[in-house]
Amino acid sequence: MIAVTGFGPLVVGIDGSDASSRALRWALAEARRRSVPVRVVMVWESHAVMSGPAPLLLHPELAPYEIRQKHREELMRVVRESLAGEAEPEVQAELVEGHAAEVLVRKAADAAMLVLGSSGHGRFTGALGSTALRCAHKARCPVVIVPAGMEIGGGTAGGGETSVAGDPALG
């Protein structure tokens, strides 16, 4: 397959949910079709407020290092499972501390698209979460929301529901 020149990477925001895993599988299939790399970004916020050694001695699993390590393991697990042994596309996984929407928009500044999953939860069926809404409003690239219930086919991209043909934003 010929690589598309001038087409940036696909950035995928994941959080360990089924919705984000579905978005990653969609992005991997689309990246194979386009011969572009994928940047997988997991964002976490530290809410730890600890003073002195006592809280860490009582609950060492709450130490920021331990929490970060658990997130890193989850990130690598999701990427490994989503790739399912495939060698392509090139995947870069990154764990970043911060506010999810702000980090994802920043990481997608040079991307061809930002891909997120939608769980379909919220006040209204099919409503987007706050992170997806913020990204859709602030991102400088197209934002693809992979809806709940969408089955992502395995194997090569370009067949079934994994590709978007004729879309003016996606090509």
N, C-alpha and C positions, 0 to 999 in steps of 0.2 A: 504494500500500500504506500502511496506517496504521501509524505508529510505535507500538511497545509501550512504554508509560510504566512507569517504575520498573525498567526492564531495563538493566543496565549494559553496558559494552562487552565485546566478546570479546577476551581477551588471548591472543596466540599467541607461543609461544617458538620461535624458529628458530635453527639453527646452520649453515645452508648445506647440510645433508644432504637427500637425496631425501625422507626421512621427514618432516622439518620443512616442506619445500615442500608435501608432500601435506597436512599439517595446516593449513597456511596456506590452501590452496585450499578445504579443507573449511570452515574458519572464514569465509572470504569468502562462500561460498555460503550458509552459515547466517546470516551477518550481513545479507545481502541479503533473505533470507526474513523476518527479524525487524526489519529497518530499524534496525539499531544499528551503531555504529562498531566498527572493529577497531584494536587496539593491537598492533603487531608489535614484539616485543622480541628483540634479539639480544644475548646476554651474552658477554663475552670476559674472559679472565683474562690479565693480564700476568705473564709468568714471566721477564721480562728482569732480569738481575742484571749490571749493567754499572758499571764504575768508570772514570772518566776518558774522554778522547776516543778512545783507541786502538780499542776495540771498535766504536765507531760509524764510525770512519774505514775500518776493514776490512770491516764489514758494515752499511752504512747502512740496509739493508732490515730490520734487527732493531731499529731505533730505535722506541720506543713510539709515536711519532707515525705512523710508516710502517705499523706493524702495525694501529693503530686505523683508519687511512685505508683499508687493504685490507679490514678488516671492514665499514666503512661502505659501501664500494663493493659488497661481496657482499650486504649487507642490501638496498641499493637495487635491485640486480639481481634478487634473489629476489622482492621485492615487485612490481617492474615486470612480471616474467614471470608471476607468479601472477594479477595483475590482468588481464592480457591485453587491455588497452585499455578495460576496463569503467570507468565513472565512479563506480559505487557498489560497495561502501559507502565511507564516509569511512574513510581509513586513516592512522594515525599510526605512523611507524616510529621506533624508538629504539634506539640502541646504548649499552649500559651495561657498564661494567667492574665485575667482581665475580664471586661464586660463582653459578653458573647457577640452582640451585634456590632459593637465598635471594632473589635478585633477582626471579625470576619470581613467587614467592609474594608478595613485597612489591608488585610491580606489579599483581598480580591481586586485591589486597585489596578493591577496589570493583567487581570485574568480575562479569559474569553467569556466566562460565566461563573457565577456563584451558584452552587447546587445545595439545596436544603431539603429536608424531609418535612412533611406535614402529617401529624398524627390524626388530624381531623377532630381533635378534641377542642373544647372551649364552649362558650355560651351557645354558639350556633354550630350546627353540623357542618363540617368542612371549613370552619374558621381557621385562620392562620394564627400561629402563636405570636407573641410579641417580638421575639427575635426575628422571625421571618418577615414580619411587617416592617420592622425597623430596617432590615437589610434591603428589602424591596424599595424602600423610600430613599435610602442613602447610598446604595451601591452605584458605582459608575459603570458597571457592566450589567448585562442581562442577569436576572435572578430566576433560576428554575426551581420551582417547588414541586417535588415529586409527591403526589397525593397518596393518602392512605388507601390501601386496597389495591394499589397498582402492583401487579406481579411483574417482576423484572426477570426476564429469561436469562438463562445461563449461556455459556459458550461465547461464540463470536457475536459482536455487535452488528447492527445493520438489519436484523430481522426482528419481526414481532414488535413488541411494545418498547424495546429499548432504544429505538432511534426516533428522532423527530425529523421527518422529511418535509421539505418545502417550507419550513418556518423561516420567515425573513430575518429573525434575530439569531437563530442558531445555524442557519445555512441549509 
